[in-house]
Amino acid sequence: MQQLFSELGIEVTKENTDRIDEVIHDMLSVDYP
């Protein structure tokens, strides 16, 4: 996944990990805990 984010120009940090996870869940129509 890190390579995918890098290619998309998204830097994954401790500060944005939860938000990225939430967005991915939303895109896949999966409930986010």
N, C-alpha and C positions, 0 to 999 in steps of 0.2 A: 504494500500500500504506500509505503514511503516514496517509492520511485514514481508512482502515479501522481501523488501530490506534488512532488518536485517538478514533474513534467507540466502540471497544471499551474505552476507558479505559486503553490500554496505552501507556506512554511508552517509545519506542525510544531507547536510549542506546548509547554505545560499549561499555558494560559488559554489556549484555544482548542485543546483536545476534546473537551466535553462538547463544545459547540459543533465541532466537525462531526463528532459521533452522532449528535442529535440531528444534524442536517442529513447525514447518510441514512439514518433510520427513517426520516421523513420521506426521502426520495424513494426508498424501497417500500414505503407504506407499512413499516413495521413499528409497533408501539415502542416508544423510548421509555425506559424505566423511570 
